[in-house]
Amino acid sequence: MKRYARVLVVCPGNAMTAGPEALHQLVGEMNRLGQPAAIVYHPFDREFETPAPYRQHGAPVARYAQEAGTLVVFPEIFTTLALRAAPADAAIWWMSVNNFTGERYGNAWRDRLRYWKYVAKGRAPLGGVKALTHLRHFAQSDYAREFLAAQGVTGEPLRDPIPVYTEPAYVARLPSLLAGAKRADRILFNPTKGAPITARLMAAYPEWEFKPLRGLDRTQLADAFLGAKLYIDFGHHPGKDRLPREAALHGCCVITARHGSAANDVDVPIPARFKLDVKAPDFVQRFGAAAGEVMAKFDACSAELARYRKVIAEEPDTFRQDIRQAFALP
């Protein structure tokens, strides 16, 4: 692999979601492993402060520059910028495939229109992935790797860990936290993902408590997971999402849709009966059966996610290995 004098990682300014945090994690870890790297905030002509929660990653900030010997890493929302990075080398980190394709698994025509809107706004190239084949590509998920492979592109693995909860000190505390957990017949969900589907389920099963996860810090989120038996996610799973991993790590069972990253057994390795086709005519009934099993036989169902939890706990080591491989580091 090629060595670089510096790596610049482009991040939208003032953005506080999983993707921007992963970009800060990447920069911090690269520097710790010996690869000089910095965050560059976009738009490039404005000044931004690093969001307070992301300062723990130790990611230095630099101005955007297109220089030979530099690699500029762009998230998939900035693919057209990557086409204009010369004489620097450019790479795309595919964290959220669907943020490029516009696919939401609802109306196919609406999904296609969404992509053409991205093209019209200059956010995606007219030729799709085919216009990007000469760049380097990093895949945050197996879903992204498969998406790129279908276009004849090799996606190098670059799989970020969930922050805080996979740090050694926290992992050491987890057994005692799990042993002391007092779980209710409670179903947790992300109110920003798959809201219409969740609303159907809430109406169909008023006997269960459905609790949205909003406005919580890391401690409060962990407490919510430790107090519930089930986390559901019927969003579009554009990458290897964090909330399902965080829920599983804290002992929750997980039920998802059967598309995006949740469609494969690498990114979301949970039992097949806990992955549901939201368009199936008997979807609501199948959900009731799966959730009912979790409520009645929680310990047995939770134990089936042991492999998933092991993979999650190993993510920091996996991330470092991916970075060493991608950037030819010892």
Secondary structure, DSSP 8 states (H G I E B T S, - for coil): ----SEEEEEEETT--SHHHHHHHHHHHHHHHTT--EEEEEESTTS-----GGGGGG---B------TTEEEEEEGGGHHHHTT-TTSEEEEEES-THHHH---SS-HHHHHHHHHHHHHTTSS-TTGGGGGTTSEEEESSHHHHHHHHTTT---EE-----TTTTSHHHHHHHHHHHHT---EEEEEE-TTSSHHHHHHHHHH-TTSEEEE--S--HHHHHHHHHTEEEEEE-S---SS-HHHHHHHHTT-EEEEESSGGGGSTTTS---GGGEE-TTSTTHHHHHHHHHHHHHHSHHHHHHTTHHHHHHHHTHHHHHHHHHHHHTT--
